[in-house]
Amino acid sequence: MAIVNLVKWTPGSDPVYAWRYPETNLSTFTQLIVAESQEALLFSKGRIIGKFGPGKHTLDTENIPVLRNLFGIPFGGNNPFTAEVWFVNKLMPLNIDWDTDNMRFNDPDYKTMVPLMARGRYGLQITDAERFLIKLVGTATSFSAGTLTDNFRGTLVSKTKSIILQAMQSNNIGVKSIGAHLDILSQELQKSMLPFWEGYGFNLVGFYVTSIDIDTSTTEGKQILEAMGQQSAQSIAGYTWQQKEAFKLGKDALSGSGGDMGILGVMMMSGGLMGGNGAAGKAMMEPQMPSANTPRDGLAKNNTQTPVVRDVFCSKCSKKFQNSMRFCPHCGDPYLACPRCGTDNDEKAIRCVSCGQHLNSVAPMANTGDPCARCKNIIAPNTKFCPSCGLKVS
């Protein structure tokens, strides 16, 4: 076989940590060219016989004194010998992506197990080429970033998941606020992973967590993410899931699409959904009974003819407003008072949702009087002096 006169390596675009020259027939006249950020190592008979930094080198007995003992090569002359030449790339590639599989975490915000997935990027720099080649390369012909990821995926995923879950649990970090702690988690991971990589001749120049999200590859993850989206929408709109379900049941029953459930069934179901705590639950389960002299418009009058103002709940948005108002100030729905208890009812309702009173024709609350010229408060009919400011009514 022909003797190789020139040995060099020109890396491609893909990040490669180490590459073996394909020919092994060298001589003491062979020229070795090592580029900047590279290091070359010669292996022969299972041992390293020489290491070379950047520059142009001749593989003679002066540069490799061990050739005289290993092969019996004398000084001078063109003497052939067999050896493997490995080139090591000592740049700092920061383009190795990593991710974890499903990791279950007991979220402190939602009080339930949540499936998570983490992603990130790390970079390694070879600091000990001899240790790297002996421990990792073996009989391979090259060692790329992809090969590194495949070889250490199990170890990397196990260590990463353990550190992330421990940090989130010890610092009471939930899914809602995890984005604000990615930098701290990255520092913890780099600190913990550094000794591991040093054992293989690497320096861990960066280990970053770019995202920790709900793992939507599972059915459970998709359902949790959808529920979180609904919770956010309800929080912005100002209603709860129980209120939403109660309104839906009540609307279906009152419009005739609720089947055989009936008004009483809707009231019981709504009260159960609300747990007796919500506004809609109180509106449905607790009749808003007025005093004995309450007229059709839901307003009672005492001995001074001053309207008794109390709170009612809107049949449309379930928010509270005063029964002296003709329309709900939150959604604009007309106040259609029950003639018996004063509860606001939907315009299509046949019976009152609170007391069951039959509603033949419920109209918006009639005007209770004219506003005072001084304080603008409503003055009941037949009143001689404003009950708020004392102005005489003309």
N, C-alpha and C positions, 0 to 999 in steps of 0.2 A: 504494500500500500504506500501511496505517496506521502512524503513528509509535508506537514503543514508549515508554511513559512510565516503566515500572519494570522493572528487570532484577535478578534475584537467583537463587540456587541453594540448594536444600535437598537435601543428599545422602540417598540411601536407605540400606538396611542393608548392601548389598554395598560393599566397599572400592573406590572410584573415585578415581583420582589427578587426573583432569582432565575437565572437561565444558564443551562449547561451547553457549552460549545459541542457540536455534534461529533467532531473528530478528536481522536486521542493520540495520533501519531505525531509527536513533537520531536524537536531536536534542540541542541544547544545553540542553534542559530535562529530559532523561531522568535519572531517579534510579537510581543503582547502589548496591545494598546488598551488602556483603561481610561474611560472618559471621566469627566468631573461627576461627582456624586455617585461614583461606582467604586467597587472593590472586587478584585479577582483573587480566587483561591485555587490552588492546584492540589488535587487529590491523586495519590498513587499508592497502590497496595494497601488501601484502607486507612491511610493516614494523610494529614495535610503536610505537604512538602514546601509550600510557599504561599505568602500573601503579598499582594501588590496593590498600591493605591493609584490615584490618577497619574497618567503619564505613559511613556513608551519604554518598555522593558525588554531585555534579551534574556531568554531562558537558559542562561549558561551556568556553569559551575560557580561563577562568582556571585550571581544573584541567588542561586539555589545550591548552597554548599552540600546539602544532603544528597545530591545526585551522585557524588563520589562514593558515598557509603552504600546507597540504596541500589545503584546500578553499576558501580565500579567505573564510572566515567572519569577519565583523566582530564587534566587541564588542557585546553585548546582542542582544536579539531571540531568537525561537525559530527556529533555523536547523537544518534536517535534514542528516544526513550518514550515510554507510554505514560500518559497522565490525563486526568479529566480537568478541564478548566471551567470553573463556575464563576459567573459574574453576578454580583449582588447589587441591587439598586438601593441606594441609601437616601432617596428623596423622602418627602413627607406627604404621601397621598392621603387626602382627607375625603375620599369618595367611597368609602366602604359602608354600605347601608346595612342596617340590622333591624329586625323586628321580632316580636314575641308571638307565641300562640296565645290561646285563651287563658287569661288568669282571672280567677274569681276573687272579688274583693267585697267585704262587708261595708257598704258605704254608710258613713255616719249621717249623711243628710237624708237619705231615703230609707234608712233602717232596713236594708235588704241586700242580698247578694247580687252583685252587678258584674257581668263579664266585661273585662277590659282587654285592650290590645295596645302595646306600646311600639313606637317606631323611633328610629334615630340614625345617627351617623357617627363613625369613629375613624381615627387615623392612626397609623402605626409607622414608626421609623425604625429601621434595623440599626441597632447600635453594636451588636456583637455578631458579625457575620459568621464566625466559626461556630458559635453555639446554635445559631439559626439553622445552618446547613446540616449539622450533625443531628439535631433533634427533629427537624421537620421534613427536610427534602428527601433524604434517603435515596431511592433509586429513580425518582422522578426526573424529568428533563426540564421542567420549569415549575415555578411556583407563583401563581397569580393571586390577586385579591379574592377572586371567586373561589379558588382552591382553599384559601385561608378560611373564608366564611363557611364553606362546606365542612372542613375538618373540625372547626370549633363551634359549630352551631349549637350542639347540645349543651356544651359547657357555658357558652355565652348566654343562651336563653335562660338556663337555670339560674345563673348568678344574677342576671339582670332582673328577672321576675322577683327573686327573693329580696333584692335590695329595694326595688320600687315598692313592693307591698309592705315591707317593714317600715320604710320611711313614711308612707301614707298613713299607716296605722298609728305609728308613734306620734305623729304630728297632727292627727285628727284631720287629715286632708280628704275632702270628698270630691266627687266627680265635678261638682259645680265650680270648684276653685282650683282644680288641678293645674289649669293653664298658668296660674300665677306662680307655681312652684317648680316649673320645668328646669330652671337654671340651678336651683338648689339640688334637685335630683340628679342633674348632670354632674355636678361636682362630687356628689356622694358616689356615683357610679365610677367616675374616673379614679377617685381615690382608692376604691375597693378593687378595681380591675388592674391597676398598675402593677402590683407585685406578680400577678399571674402572667402578664405579657413579658415582664422582665426575665422570667424564667426561660423564655424562648428566644431571648436576644432582641426583644423589641422595646422601644420606648413609646408609651401610649401618649401621643401628643394632643389628643382631643377625644372626648367621648360625650356625645350630646344626645339628649332626648328631645325630639322635635314634636312629638304628639303622644297623648294618652287618651284614647277614645273608647266609646262603647263598641264592643265587638259585634258588629252587625252580620257577621257570617253565620251566626246561630239564630234560631227562631226566638229564643229568649232575649237576645240582644236587640233584635228588631222590635219586639213588643215593648221593651223598656224604653227604647229611644222614642217610640211613638207616644208612649204615656208621658214622657218628659215634655214632648212638644205640646201635647194637649194641656198639661199642667201650666206651662208657660203662657199659652193662649188664654186659659181661664183666669190666670192671675192678672194678666193685662186687662181683660174684659171685666173683671170684678165679680166673678161668680165661681162657685165650686162645682165639682163633678156631681155631688149629691143634689144641688139645686138644679143643675141641668137635667138630670134624670127625673126629678120631681116635676119640673115644668113640662117635660115631654109627656109624662104619664097623665098629668092633669089636662093638658091640651088634647091628647088623644081621646080621653074619656068624655070630655065636655063636647067635643065635636062629633061624637058618635063612633069614632074609630077605635075606641078602647075595648071593644068586644063586650063581654059579660061582666067586666070588672065593676062597673058602676061607680057612682060618686063616693060611696062609703069605702069601697075598695081602693080607690085612688087616694082618699084621705089617709087610710091606714098605711098604704104603701109609701106615700110621700112622707108621712110622719116617721116611718121606719128608716127611710133613706136619710132623712135629716137628723135623726137621733134626738129630736126635740130641741136641738140647739140652734138651727139655722132660722133665718127670717121667714123663708117659705114654709118651714115646718110649723112655726108658730102661727103663721097666717092660716094654715090649713087645719091644724089640730086644735087650736085654741080659738073658739068663736069670739069675735070682737063685739060683745054684747053691750049695747048702749043702755042708758037709763030709760025709765018708763015713758018719759015724754019725748023720746027721740023721734023726730019726724022722718019723712021719706028720704030726705037728702043726707041723712046720717049725722046731722048737727043737733045737739041738745042745747036747751036754753034754761038758765036758772032764773031765780026770781027777778034779777035785774035785766033779763032778756039778753045777757051776754053769751055768745056762742061758746060752748065747751069744746075746745080744740084738743084732739088726741091724734095719735099716730095710726096710720093704716099702712098696708103693704100693697104695692102695685101688683096687679094681676099679670102684668107683662114682664117686668124686669125684677120683681120681688124686692125692690128697694123701698125704704120707709119714706113716707111724706105725711103731711098733716091733712086731716079731713076737711080743712077749710079751703083747700085748693081744688080747683076744677080739673086740673090736669096734673099728671105725674111730672115733677120737675126734672126727673132723670131721663125719661124716655118720651114724654109728651103724650102718653096714653090717657084717654079721658077717665075721670074718676066716676065709675058706675057703681053707686053704693047700693048694698042690699037694704030693702026697706025694713028688715027686722034687726040686723046686727051691724049694718054699715060697712061690711067688708067689700072691698073693691072686687068686681067680677069682670070676666071677659065679656065682650059684647055679644058673643054667641052662646054664652052660658044659659042653660035652661033653669038650673037651680044654683043657689048660693053654695060656694065651695066650703063655707064655714058652718052654716046652720041648716043647709038644705032647703031654705025658703024657695018656693017656686017664683021664678022671675018671668012675668009675662012680657013686660017691656021696660027695660031698664034704660033710663036716659041719663045723660050727663047731669051732674049736680047743678041745681038751679042757682041763680045769683042770690046771694044772701043779703045784699044791700049795696049802698053806695059808699065810696071811699070818703074819709074825713078830709075836709079842705085843708086842715093843718097838718096832721100826722099821717094821712093817707091810709090809715087802717080802715078795714071794712066795718061799717056801722049797720047793725041789724035794723030792719024796718020798725017803724013806730018808736024809735029811740030819740029822746029829746036832747041828750047830751052825749058826746063821744066818751065811751068808757075808758079810752086810752089817754086823752089829753084834756077832757072836760069842755071842749068847745061846744057851744050851743048849736044844735042842728036847726037850720032854717027850714 
